[in-house]
Amino acid sequence: MHHPITHLIIVIMGLGSVIGSIILMIEAKNKIPPGQVSQQSLIGNEKVKAWILAFCNPIWTGVILYFGWRKKLPTKAKKVKIIFFISLGIWIILDFLEMISESVILY
């Protein structure tokens, strides 16, 4: 069971990642002229932001960025999909380790 403060931090991280993902998605799309498609990959700052946001909430970050970019920025969308799966894997491993540590503490 999570402590209330821990739960609050998780909620704040989730909301922050949703808002940050929407902002990142809109900023990148606004750089592309209407009707055009860019094959540019994630560059420096965008890559760092995508990793940070995905670590905070991989599912919503992946969904927002992938579906927001897939038509106008397909290369960025593919990179975000990779980041999503890696981040999700890390989350699953960390959750599993937390479960194990809690069960060890209980016994």
N, C-alpha and C positions, 0 to 999 in steps of 0.2 A: 504494500500500500504506500502510495506517495504521500509525503508530507504536504500540507496545503501550500506552503511556499514553493515547493518543487513543482507542484501542479500549476501554480500561477506562472512560474517561469516558463514552463512548457507551453502554456496557452499564449503568453506574450511572444515567445519565439515563433510559434505557428502563425499568429496574426502578422507579426513583423515580416515573416517570409512571404506571406501572401501579398502584402502591400508592396514590399520590395520587388517581388517578381513582376507584379503589374507595372510598376514604374520602369523597371529594366526592360520589359517587353515593349512598352510604349516608346521609350527613348530610342531603342534600336530601330523600331519600325518607322519612326518619324524621320530618320536619317535617309530613308530610301524614298525616292520620288514616286508619286502615285503611278500605279500600273507597271512598275518595274520589279524585278526579282534580283536579289543580291546573293551571290555564292560565297560571300565573305564568311570566314569562320569566326569563332569567338576570339576576340583580341584582348590582350592584357587585362585591363580593368573589368571588362565584361566577364571574363573567365573567372576571375577572383570573386566577383559578386555572385556569379552562378553557383560556385562551390559553397560559398558561405550560406547562401539562401537554401541550397539543397541540403546542407548539413542540418539547418534548423528545421526544415520540413520538406523532405524529399518528394513526397507525393504531390502536394499542391504546387511546389516550385516546378516540378517536372511537367505537370499538366498545363499550368499557365504558360510557361515559356515554350514548350513544344507546340501546343495547339495555337499559340499566339504567333509563332514564327514559321510554322511549317510551310505556308504558301509563299510568303514574301522573303523569308530568310531560311531556306531549307537546310543549308549547311550548319547554321547555328542551331537549328532545331535538332539535327542529328547529334551534334555534340552535347546538347543539353540532355538528350535521351540517354547517352552514355553516362553522363554525370549523375543522372537520376538513378540509374540501376546500381552504380557504385555506391552512392549515398544510401540507397535503400538497403543494400547488402550490409553496409556498416551499421545502420540502425538496427537491423535484425540481429546481427552479431552482438551488439551492445545490449540489446534487450534480453537476449538469451543469457549473456553473462550476468546481467542484473538478476534475472530469475534464479540462476544458479547460486549467486552470492546470497540472495535472500533465503533460499532454502537451506543453505549451509548455516546461516546465522540462526535459523529457527531450531536447528537440531543441535 
